Amino acid sequence: MSDNVSFREIPDDIRVPYQATEISGVRADATAPGLPHKIVLVGQKLAAGTALPGVEVVVQNPDQVAKLAGRGSMLHHIAIEAKRANPYAQMTMVPVIDLPAGAAATGTLSFTGPATAAGTIPMYIDGNRIQVGVSQGDTAAMIAANVAIQINAAVDLPMSVPVAPTAGSVALVARHKGECGNDLDVRFAANYGESMPSGVGVTITAMNGGSGNPDVAPLLAAISGSDRIRLVMPWTDSANIAAAEADFDVRYGPMVKQESHLFACVSGSFGSLTTYGDNRNNINSTVFWREGNMVAPYRLAARAAGLVSMRGASDPARPYHGMVLTGIPAPAERDRGTLAEHNALLKKGISTFKYGAGGEVMIEMVCTTYKTNSFGMPTKSYFKINSKWGADYFRFRWDALIAQRYPDFKICDDDTDFAPGQPMVSPSVLRGEAFGLYKDLEYTGQVEQTESFKETLIMLRSIANVNQMNAVMAPNLVNQFDVMATMIEFIN
């Protein structure tokens, strides 16, 4: 029989005297929860790695990944960067072997000599410093042999020298097949004050010829659970990026609500990145420009994804401008884009880094690739990832409130006269809940203009389905302090 208070677990037909106390946690979560998510690393493993291809594995630290995917593997390097940026994040990886039909990138170092004085060769491979000693009188062949020994001794490098050098020529081969090897950087005397030993010269043939990327679709299908995904995407060919975007479009929908996002980084000139941006248009993807940086693009993507995910989980509205990619060397000034080029690329949906006076690499702007709506009209609605994640967070908080407080309530009109203890919900009750949530989010700096939200809020019982409540909400997400514009009118 219905009473003025309705319990979930205490029966109403017990005749024996008893004391029953039901405990409920519907009001226990008074604090603002963070947006639940996990960082997912997809990438290539080496044959030495013990992990099963296509199977998701929880990632604890880079040393574990070195065992599972192989030291010096793509996944090993990605894990190092992601964990350095966000060491306490929930993180998993899905490994894949090289595409059998692919080809590994190759490059050549051609040395000249002999050395007229002893010294040290400062060599950089993927940003890693390798120092090779040179004695006076060393010939080109001797120098090449020593260089090969040092490269092969550094087992964490993304390339090796599988064939002994001949006539002063060192043949470099990427550890992985695929396009990723084409972006591996090799240079000498890269920092101020460094130089080659007297009499020693080198000509670099850049890494090239890498082809064939694995298919990301099976890896996405292997990702389990309902947590939102922050994907580090190492393959930036159109087919793989489009496959990931399509997968995340489905997850973003109103029934799944697993709002996910991919982070990638692309090498190339300003012109090539302009073309790349023109061919992407999705709210779930962020692509950074690697403008002559010494480290591989997938390493930059992993570090940026870790930083952005960490801040975005705790405060979706706070800008990412100025977050430092600690330890990542900045590109030479001649290789950096201009302010005008950065601005133009942002309009194309390409995110950018900036560089400090001390050589720090920092995030400048994180945007999505979404630029035009379904009608082909330009839009800035999802330009910033802050806007997307701010809307995601509002949806998450509203859904969590309803699920927590009203999991098994009855529905009624506002003029229904029911006992206060009855589990009934009406439009006015939910309207009050929505307003209360908005005030909470205003206090935590996520939204503004509460009165406008209250005036435009619509909460109605459906006329098509008596068991359904319909709502229309227009949260005004706070903006980011990006620009300080000042006019100074001096007086003589």
Secondary structure by P-SEA (a helix, b strand, c coil): ccccccccccccccccbbbbbbbbcccccccccccbbbbbbbbbbcccccccccbbbbbccaaaaaaacccccaaaaaaaaaaaaccccbbbbbbbcccccbbbbbbbbbbbccccbbbbbbcccccbbbbbbbcccccaaaaaaaaaaaaaacccccccccccccccbbbbbbcccccccccccccccccccccccccbbbbbcccccbbbbccaaaaaaacccccccccccccccaaaaaaaaaaaaaaacccccccccccccccccaaaaaaaaaacccccbbbbbbccccccaaaaaaaaaaaaaaaaaaccccccccccccccccccccccccaaaaaaaaaaccccccccccbbbbbcccccccccccccccccccccaaaaaaaaaaaaaaaaaaaacccbbbbbccccccccccccccaaaaaaaaaaaaaaaaaaccccaaaaaaaabbbbccccccccccbbbbbbccccccbbbbbbbccc
